[in-house]
């Protein structure tokens, strides 16, 4: 279908270069998040705290990003849009 991503929001405390951003992809029913790259210390914390029933580590096809907690309302909106609850 190749529908464009639906822009949901950007971190309100960033300038025009630093821009954690959230979109919804209606073709895949996924929430797309752009955030800050995780440093080695955070990657190690993730490695040391695996999800239940999962191997430790970060698979090659995945990555860890950081987004500010102030973006929680934007993520909530993205969840509602992705579930079709946005009206």
Order of alpha helices (4+ residues) and beta strands (2+ residues): beta-beta-beta-beta-alpha-beta-alpha
